[in-house]
């Protein structure tokens, strides 16, 4: 049993005063107490769990002549789970026997500082040599730094981020960009009633294939974490295909047809399609037909600019809204309808063209009316975005 009882109230006394009292009473303690009992008293009074204080206790035991084994036993007994390991106690006991005074750890050199202006410049040069193929791990290896340091330098110091390039339909020249802006402004002038687009009828055509292989994104599916990766056989795009002509507005589909096999989309065929479109507008949109302020949005294909077609537009007094060339982001069939339809039929192998046409017709019939309206409402904001982008592509900006 310790001489002082180790009462709980002693814990409120600060470590500073305890150490001061111990230092003043060293000589007196040696004369009145045995070496072992005094060591027990000291450790019971202090009862601190910090490593530095335990080292000071070991130092005091060495100076008081307490044996090594007894010092280990008392340190482990007093501090319990927070006590230093046996190996650390022996190591510090030996150090104090060798006349060491400092109880703090000696400064260590550690890893040399690699985040320097010279290293930043070196990493910048490595990236400039190959911006496309070099990886963060390769940058770290060539600059002789860690991967974390290379990543931190690239992101925070150099402000770099690896971005994947997106595909664009065409590399636009400055003259084509100016034409894009002029076409967009002309289209905005053609739109009546403060920019509403309910009287605009979109027209375009595209190819559908009997066998159209799915893309990598189309093959993504939710599976269990331990499920094997599914295997999809590689198919080539078939040569058997059918061209679809479609006309629609914000209220839905107006007219669509597949071009017969062997028939080219020339001026005569397009004129016949326009006449059938007029019948569809008269039957399905009687108010628009009577108002006589509806227009057709189509591109500058040769069939659209043929002499019979242009004469028909003048006779019917139907305005034309032309979208710029190489601009699928300004054409509702391109940026919405065709991509959605092809995504639904892509990956399926149809036995013939008749089955392909029936599937496409069925999918278009399942499109709700609000999606047609949403696609047309995006048209005018896209014209403004093209003007703000000065004729450049804005789809992925």
C-alpha angles and dihedrals in degrees: 000000000000118000097237100046096233094246119195094241090069089071091072091063111097121248090239095062092043092054091046092052092047093052093049093048100047095101094042092049093053090056097047107031137046118252097248097045092050092053089054091050093050094051094045092051097048098038092172120154101204117116093233093056092048089053090052089052090051089049091051091050090052092050090046092051097245110163119253096244093050091049091053092048095050095045091052092044097049101041099034113184092002093057123115118261119267090248092053092049091052091046094052092042089056091046093053090046086057089058098261112163106181116085095191123090114266116250113268125211093225123179115337116252108261099174096091133135089254092055091046090054092046092051090048090054092049091053094046091056093060117009096169109044105028116100131203091255091052091048089053092049095049093045095043094235134117122272091247092052091048092050092047092049093049095048105034106025102032097027093224128152127178109239129185116235116239125221119253126193095238143355100252121217123216090257092053091049090053090050090051090055092047092049092049092051091047090051091052090052091051093054109091133200097047097308100311113152103200091110095051117101115199121216131187143134136223142172126256119196130213088225116025112169115228120247125239092264091052091057094058114112138162112257137160117280092245095042117114120251109263118241120225120193116237115247130185123229110265124237092223106095144148131216119228124206114197135183122188143151135194092289094058143267117351106175138347135171140170117239110243117250111273093016118121123211099247132150095275094050093045090050090054090050091051091053090052088048090056090055090050092050091048091052102037102030106032094159092052090046093051093046091056094207101109122118138193124240111208139139131255098269115155091247091056092054098044117125097248091051094048091049089052091053090052094048094047092041090226113156119228123223109198121198118210123267119265090018112121089155088070098048118080094210090054101043095041124004105043095042091051094048094046091049090057096049098034114110096028123112110219119200094222144348093268091062091046092052092047091051093050092048091050093050092050090051091055094058109109121233095246091062091056089050093048092051092052093045089059092059100080095044088051091055090055091047091053090051091048090049089052093240097312125125112276103177096104099029 
